[in-house]
Amino acid sequence: MDRKNTVTEHLVSYKQKIVDLLELIDPAELEQVITVFIDTFKNGKTVYVAGNGGSAATASHMQADFRFFVRYFSKFRPRILALTDNAPLMTAVGNDTDFNDIFVEQMRGVFGEGDTLVVISASGNSENLVRAVDFANEQGGNSISFIGFKGGKLKENSKYKIYTPNQDKDYGPIEDIHMIINHIIVNYLAKDEEFLSL
């Protein structure tokens, strides 16, 4: 086996997958999502973020970026909460009721009209995220999904979405793109006059 050539070919192929997915980001969808973020922050409401597996890590990363990275260009601190970060509560819900309710149960009593839920999913079919989006919609909130593959149920029940379809089960590139979308949004805020006025 010629590992050097194999690694080189793999790198070229993987980079192309990322480029192809970046080309699929719809600027109109991105603008809608950014507007929802800014409106939520402007109105003193909260953005909640959720995901499973690697997407749970992206949710936590988003909270860190929006609550602390913004210090480089703003004194304003957005209200954003990753629903992935309370392991005791998630395991209590999963153990005592249903794993599919680990996000909805965290939203009860705190998520309200004008709040925003962002869900991150490669497949768009994670039941706990589908239920969370339904709950957010029922409360008069906003729902945003970052999704790949064929879009799944989240493509249908989310009010807003950034959908970049890719090959089923090819998790790495789609999870990379969702992290990049996070970074695109949070870095964009440094250029937005409305956000900078908060």
Secondary structure, DSSP 8 states (H G I E B T S, - for coil): --HHHHHHHHHHHHHHHHHHHHHT--HHHHHHHHHHHHHHHHTT--EEEEESTHHHHHHHHHHHHHHTGGGGT-S----EEETTS-HHHHHHHHHHT-GGGTTHHHHTTT--TT-EEEEEESSS--HHHHHHHHHHHHTT-EEEEEE-TT-HHHHHH-SEEEE----TT-HHHHHHHHHHHHHHHHHHGGG-HHHHT-
